[in-house]
């Protein structure tokens, strides 16, 4: 992370950390480890509540958020702010509904959150945690011109469709996964293959052997207009 921040002149690093704790959920220790490496702010998704002890932390931290379209009363918050060079950056997290756990409407939830975030800043980054490409693209079109950047998470596989939408919003359907290159999207292949071929398997475990990969996207934003001027996809493979 320090090398990447230096190479791309990064002012703010936002990372999705929902699978950082052994492949499922997030813990306080894991979050602190991510912050120590150079991550400034953490978003999440459908695994954010996998570690029960983390729920109370979500109510106190200002650096970790969960999808805004979880039902009312759920621990944590769906948006937050991070500051750099005297500027506030609003960060919004929403989760899709297609092939995902039941949640509220991400389009309506985004509208409600943006009405509040836009009171404080015109620089807004959105993490859309969703399975279906069509839903991510639709949210990109829906929010184009109202936010600075939209990137997707959840599938663990980086897409090659980075571009600037007509309204000035940087877009990437899925930013991809940082973790083991071997196995199946970060997990040991054996149990995953058993699940597909026999219908049952042992608990999935993170692939520990082999090389790693680093997936990211670097977005340049004009601080006066809040519009993106460039987006670069980053995929480094074969890291020892």
C-alpha positions as CSV (number, residue, x, y, z in Angstrom):
1,X,0.0,0.0,0.0
2,X,2.7,2.6,0.8
3,X,4.3,1.9,-2.6
4,X,1.0,2.2,-4.4
5,X,0.1,5.5,-2.6
6,X,3.5,6.9,-3.6
7,X,3.4,5.6,-7.2
8,X,-0.1,7.0,-7.9
9,X,0.1,10.1,-5.7
10,X,-2.9,8.9,-3.7
11,X,-4.5,11.5,-1.4
12,X,-7.2,9.2,0.0
13,X,-7.4,5.4,0.0
14,X,-10.8,3.7,0.3
15,X,-11.0,-0.1,0.6
16,X,-13.7,-2.6,0.8
17,X,-12.8,-4.8,3.8
18,X,-15.8,-7.0,4.4
19,X,-13.9,-10.3,3.8
20,X,-10.6,-9.2,5.4
21,X,-11.0,-11.3,8.6
22,X,-10.1,-14.8,7.4
23,X,-12.4,-14.5,4.4
24,X,-15.5,-13.6,6.2
25,X,-16.4,-10.3,7.9
26,X,-14.2,-7.8,9.6
27,X,-12.8,-7.5,13.1
28,X,-11.4,-4.5,15.0
29,X,-7.9,-5.9,14.8
30,X,-8.2,-6.4,11.0
31,X,-9.6,-3.0,10.5
32,X,-6.7,-1.4,12.5
33,X,-4.2,-3.5,10.5
34,X,-5.7,-2.1,7.3
35,X,-5.5,1.5,8.6
36,X,-1.9,0.9,9.6
37,X,-1.0,-0.1,6.0
38,X,-2.3,3.2,4.5
39,X,-6.1,2.6,4.1
40,X,-8.0,5.7,5.2
41,X,-11.6,4.5,5.0
42,X,-13.3,1.1,4.8
43,X,-16.6,0.1,3.1
44,X,-18.2,-3.3,3.3
45,X,-21.1,-5.5,2.1
46,X,-23.2,-8.5,2.9
47,X,-20.6,-10.1,5.2
48,X,-20.1,-7.1,7.5
49,X,-22.0,-8.7,10.3
50,X,-20.4,-12.1,10.2
51,X,-18.2,-11.3,13.2
52,X,-20.7,-10.6,16.0
53,X,-18.2,-8.6,18.1
54,X,-17.8,-6.1,15.3
55,X,-21.3,-4.7,15.6
56,X,-20.6,-2.5,18.5
57,X,-17.5,-1.1,16.7
58,X,-19.7,0.0,13.8
59,X,-21.7,2.3,16.1
60,X,-18.6,4.1,17.3
61,X,-16.1,4.3,14.4
62,X,-16.2,7.0,11.8
63,X,-13.9,5.1,9.4
64,X,-15.9,2.0,8.6
65,X,-19.4,1.9,7.1
66,X,-21.9,-0.7,6.0
67,X,-24.4,-0.6,3.1
68,X,-26.9,2.3,3.6
69,X,-29.8,0.2,2.5
70,X,-29.8,-2.2,5.4
71,X,-33.1,-1.8,7.3
72,X,-33.4,0.9,10.0
73,X,-32.0,0.0,13.4
74,X,-29.1,-2.0,12.0
75,X,-25.7,-1.1,13.7
76,X,-23.4,1.3,12.0
77,X,-24.0,3.9,9.3
78,X,-24.2,3.8,5.5
79,X,-22.1,6.9,4.7
80,X,-19.3,8.8,6.2
81,X,-16.6,11.4,5.5
82,X,-12.8,11.3,5.1
83,X,-10.6,14.4,4.8
84,X,-7.5,15.2,2.7
85,X,-5.8,18.4,1.9
86,X,-8.5,20.4,3.6
87,X,-11.3,18.8,1.6
88,X,-14.0,16.5,2.7
89,X,-14.8,13.4,0.7
90,X,-18.1,11.8,1.2
91,X,-18.2,8.0,1.0
92,X,-21.5,6.1,0.4
93,X,-21.9,2.3,0.5
94,X,-25.0,0.6,-1.0
95,X,-25.8,-3.1,-1.7
96,X,-27.6,-4.6,-4.7
97,X,-30.7,-6.8,-4.4
98,X,-30.3,-9.1,-7.4
99,X,-28.9,-12.5,-6.1
100,X,-28.2,-10.8,-2.8
101,X,-29.6,-10.9,0.8
102,X,-32.9,-9.0,1.2
103,X,-32.2,-5.2,1.7
104,X,-34.0,-2.0,1.0
105,X,-34.0,-0.2,-2.4
106,X,-30.4,0.9,-3.2
107,X,-31.6,3.6,-5.6
108,X,-33.9,5.2,-3.1
109,X,-31.3,4.8,-0.3
110,X,-28.7,6.4,-2.4
111,X,-31.0,9.4,-3.1
112,X,-31.6,9.8,0.7
113,X,-28.0,9.6,1.6
114,X,-26.8,11.9,-1.2
115,X,-29.3,14.6,-0.1
116,X,-27.4,14.7,3.2
117,X,-23.8,14.1,1.9
118,X,-24.1,16.9,-0.7
119,X,-24.7,19.4,2.1
120,X,-21.1,19.0,3.2
121,X,-19.1,18.2,0.0
122,X,-19.3,17.8,-3.8
123,X,-16.7,15.1,-3.8
124,X,-18.5,11.8,-3.3
125,X,-17.4,8.2,-3.9
126,X,-19.8,5.3,-4.0
127,X,-19.1,1.6,-3.4
128,X,-21.9,-0.5,-5.0
129,X,-21.6,-4.0,-3.4
130,X,-23.6,-6.2,-5.8
131,X,-23.6,-9.4,-7.8
132,X,-25.4,-8.4,-11.0
133,X,-23.4,-6.3,-13.5
134,X,-26.7,-4.9,-14.8
135,X,-27.6,-3.5,-11.4
136,X,-24.2,-1.9,-11.0
137,X,-24.4,-0.3,-14.4
138,X,-27.9,0.9,-13.7
139,X,-26.8,2.5,-10.5
140,X,-23.9,4.1,-12.4
141,X,-26.3,5.7,-14.9
142,X,-28.7,6.7,-12.1
143,X,-26.1,8.5,-10.1
144,X,-24.1,9.9,-13.0
145,X,-23.4,13.6,-12.5
146,X,-24.4,13.5,-8.8
147,X,-21.3,11.7,-7.5
148,X,-17.6,11.8,-8.4
149,X,-16.9,8.1,-8.7
150,X,-18.7,4.7,-8.5
151,X,-17.0,1.4,-8.3
152,X,-18.5,-2.1,-7.7
153,X,-17.4,-4.8,-5.3
154,X,-18.5,-8.3,-4.3
155,X,-17.6,-10.6,-7.3
156,X,-13.9,-10.6,-6.5
157,X,-13.2,-10.4,-10.3
158,X,-12.0,-7.1,-11.8
159,X,-13.8,-5.8,-14.8
160,X,-12.2,-3.9,-17.7
161,X,-14.8,-1.2,-18.3
162,X,-13.4,1.8,-16.5
163,X,-14.6,5.1,-18.0
164,X,-16.0,8.5,-17.3
165,X,-19.8,8.6,-17.7
166,X,-21.4,11.5,-19.6
167,X,-22.1,13.5,-16.4
168,X,-18.5,13.4,-15.2
169,X,-18.7,10.3,-12.9
170,X,-15.8,7.8,-13.0
171,X,-17.2,4.3,-13.2
172,X,-15.8,0.7,-12.9
173,X,-18.2,-2.3,-12.6
174,X,-16.0,-4.2,-10.2
175,X,-12.7,-3.2,-8.7
176,X,-11.7,-6.8,-8.1
177,X,-10.0,-8.6,-5.2
178,X,-6.8,-8.1,-3.3
179,X,-5.6,-11.5,-1.9
180,X,-4.6,-15.0,-3.1
181,X,-4.3,-15.6,-6.8
182,X,-4.6,-19.3,-6.4
183,X,-7.7,-21.1,-5.3
184,X,-11.2,-19.9,-6.2
185,X,-11.8,-16.1,-5.6
186,X,-9.5,-16.2,-2.6
187,X,-10.6,-19.6,-1.1
188,X,-8.9,-23.0,-1.2
189,X,-10.1,-24.8,-4.3
190,X,-10.8,-28.2,-2.8
191,X,-13.9,-27.4,-0.7
192,X,-15.2,-25.1,-3.4
193,X,-15.0,-27.8,-6.0
194,X,-16.6,-30.3,-3.6
195,X,-19.5,-27.9,-3.2
196,X,-20.0,-27.6,-7.0
197,X,-19.5,-31.3,-7.8
198,X,-21.2,-33.1,-4.8
199,X,-23.4,-30.4,-3.2
200,X,-21.6,-30.4,0.1
201,X,-18.2,-29.5,1.5
202,X,-16.2,-28.5,4.5
203,X,-16.1,-24.9,5.6
204,X,-14.2,-22.7,3.1
205,X,-10.8,-21.4,4.1
206,X,-8.6,-18.7,2.7
207,X,-6.0,-19.9,0.2
208,X,-2.7,-19.3,2.0
209,X,-0.1,-20.7,-0.4
210,X,1.0,-19.2,-3.7
211,X,1.2,-15.7,-5.0
212,X,-1.1,-12.7,-4.3
213,X,-2.7,-10.0,-6.4
214,X,-3.6,-6.4,-5.8
215,X,-6.6,-4.8,-7.4
216,X,-7.5,-1.2,-7.3
217,X,-8.7,1.9,-9.2
218,X,-7.2,5.3,-9.1
219,X,-9.5,8.2,-9.8
220,X,-8.6,11.8,-10.3
221,X,-11.2,14.3,-9.2
222,X,-11.4,18.1,-9.8
223,X,-12.0,19.4,-6.3
224,X,-13.9,22.5,-7.5
225,X,-16.5,20.7,-9.6
226,X,-16.5,17.3,-7.9
227,X,-16.2,15.7,-11.4
228,X,-13.8,13.0,-12.3
229,X,-11.2,13.7,-14.9
230,X,-9.5,10.3,-15.1
231,X,-9.8,6.7,-13.9
232,X,-7.0,4.1,-14.1
233,X,-7.5,0.4,-13.3
234,X,-4.7,-1.3,-11.4
235,X,-4.1,-5.1,-11.4
236,X,-0.8,-6.4,-10.1
237,X,-0.5,-10.1,-10.1
238,X,2.3,-12.5,-9.0
239,X,3.1,-10.7,-5.7
240,X,5.1,-13.0,-3.5
